[in-house]
Amino acid sequence: MDLSHEAEILRNVPLFGGLPPAQLKLLAFTGSAQRFEPGDVLMAKGDRADSAYVVLDGEVEVINISRGGGEFVVAVQGRNSFVGEMGVICDAPRSATVRAKTAVRALRISGEVFLRLACENPQRALYVMRQLSNRMAQDLTVIAALREELEEARGALARAAK
């Protein structure tokens, strides 16, 4: 795949949508295209967060471990998704495992390149913060809805037990 085509794909990733064409090409050039088969792990919980991935094709599952030790899927991300950036930004170990649900083609972006790009100028940093804040707000809405469902289920169980 040529750089212009990869740069055009990156334009569709919300976090990179506002970048000028030259920066998108630089990002595509410095990235490393990788392929994953279903079940392959892109990143594992607890690993060092030294990169992030743009999903070019396919779907990945974001997986966490329950208190009982079982796995559960937190989210499924598809084409144009960006995964792994939170660990890079926070300079913290991975908080979840990401594995290929289907065959996946992804662009690995080093943490150093991503942070340089995100912090290059104040407008870019603000744009990245807004994108991440929007994602967190969406996640909080989902969590609130799940809590309501859990409370309703607990109430139904309590009523049934009487």
Secondary structure, 3 states (H helix, E strand, C coil): CCHHHHHHHHHCCHHHCCCCHHHHHHHHHHCEEEEECCCCEEECCCCCCCEEEEEEECCEEEEEECCCCCEEEEEEECCCCEECHHHHHHCCCCCCEEEECCCEEEEEEEHHHHHHHHHCCHHHHHHHHHHHHHHHHHHHHHHHHHHHHHHHHHHHHHHHHC
